[in-house]
Amino acid sequence: MTDWEKSSTARVVPPARPRKLAKVPFVELADGRLQGVVSSGSDIERVYVSSVASGTYAFACSTNNNRPCGGARGSFCNHIRALITEAVLQYGAERVARYLRVEPEGGEADAASLTVAMTRTRPAQADGKAAAAPVFSRFLRHLAYLELAPTTAPLPEMQWFPPTRSAATEAPPHEPGTSVGEEADLLTAPVDGLDEALAAVDAFDRALVAGLLRPQAARAADLTQLALAVAGSPLAARVAEAAEKAAAGAASEDHFVALAAARTALLGAAHDALTARADETTGRIRTETTVTAPAERQAANLLVAARTWLADLARTGWQGIDHELVGSAAQIVSAMLPDPALRRLATLLDGFAAELAASCPGTALERFPARRWGDLWARALLLTQPGAAEPQVVGTATGRLLPLGVDLHEHATAAQAQVHAVFEPADGGAPRLVRASVSVPKPDTVVAAGVWQLLRPHLSLLAALGEGRTMDLTAMPLTDEGDLIWDDERARPGDPADPFATARVALPTATAAPTTPLDRHPARLAEPVFLEGYATQQDAGALTLTFAGRTLAVDTDRIPTAGPLTTEAVAGSGACIGLLRWDDGEFRLQPLAVETTVRKKTVALQAGAWAGGTTDKAGVKAEKAATDAVTVLRERAGRLLRK
């Protein structure tokens, strides 16, 4: 498999692009159609539901109460033309052309050329009434995301979804005056057993690509390889039975759960080895793992429904996915999202299903993000076990919180801001690393600065980070993994605090929390580190830092667009607060903040500087555009969801 196929955080679907929503508040590529909702130019209470079918370009347009559009008689009406234009703005012309299977003349794809190419075929007019109901229903579901409450419980699976990417720019290398040491490079040295564990995972992932309904001999051998990899563990007997049944095409849902557990256990062992290597490199002390039994409760019908859908995916395989199979998850997710206890699983399923839907049909794909989809499938399947997704609160935190930086996670319909910080207990205990999170469901058209606008009201810590302040906590709930279950009533702004001073003074002595068994995965490795006195180098768009004899790749793909931090700023920096991550066979550094020189002055740039609001010129412009988009959607939600 290629590096992309073996990456847990590979980008499968480009994020939606910002656009104005007044004319076309909703557009999507789904169900084999370009479809959406277009505002009426004459009546604010009326909207038109328009669609164009992939391949045939059969078109339909009618009002939401099934009155046919007078302009859609024999050819595309203005509503459909507006829909195509906005789809190109949101998704890009190439993606729209590929989805609709349009080949514009001259090779240059834009909204006009796509429209001309489709209308020249004289497409048939479809039944507008039949198409309108499901599309309008999806629009209402799209708006309903704004009505869902946020949560401050952590959503670990959002680590698989990096934020809207920042465009990389070339910059000259920065050469510091300090010398580079000659220490051994622990970050690139081989890790015993890692390759063997990942090879067994890759074998199972190949079987998932083909599907487990009627596995061929090669895929049956892959299942056996997974079983052999855990032969010396307590899972051995159950996994051996599951592999045998799956190889015969007779696996039950329980067998799939066993296979997912084996895959997760192997990646958990890889996580432990990589975490130990990271701790050895940083000199960090990690507290002992305490296994807490999940709360006992009956399996909800929704968990059973989700497990059945995931089992159907495994039988079909990524090569066999289609819109009908993938779309059947929508009702399950919609029913789960309002329940806080099911939010973690619902958010994962929603992001996963969106990627699958954008990739349908599977038969048309030339390659598959095998490890990523294997990760999401296995984690979702294990989260359908009763109580598995509930965070275990083991105590409270009273003391001073010193923020380091914010990590943004985002998929089409959810966003999470996770603040990494050093906590100093009021009782004088050792400082420790903690995290505080807030997540919100969102429509896919809310991107960039709009994400901060949705998150900002629900976590006062974001404002404190932007202002450079500490937070004083009183009895803030704390999980066994070091996550604060944030409650603004238990926090108040404290004294000014420079994150770089915190990184230089408090971070080196802070202890780290253990990782719970279910969450042990290399993609979950995100260790706060501080580097300075490094050299930077860019080669073919790849940025690396050289320090203390080590060369470390910079994960610029995780720098969000909604902030002042850029690849260029990192390349010209002299100090960096970041997260040490691992994916695709190597350790990487995700920058959270850097110190750089601007007009002979040292300035700090935070990736999440706009999280609490900004007066930055570029930030203000982005905020205004985002405000307009959110305002339009809230206005539509008010008219259509609360009648």
PyMOL commands that set and color helices and strands:
alter all, ss='L'
color gray80, all
select helices_A, chain A and resi 78-91+93-100+111-119+128-147+156-160+194-210+217-229+236-247+253-282+301-316+318-320+323-327+329-336+340-359+362-364+370-383+449-458+460-467+488-490+499-505+507-509+517-519+522-524+556-558+567-571+617-640
alter helices_A, ss='H'
color red, helices_A
select strands_A, chain A and resi 26-30+33-39+47-53+59-63+393-411+414-425+432-441+469-479+483-484+491-496+527-532+535-539+542-547+550-554+573-583+586-598+601-606
alter strands_A, ss='S'
color yellow, strands_A
deselect
rebuild
show_as cartoon
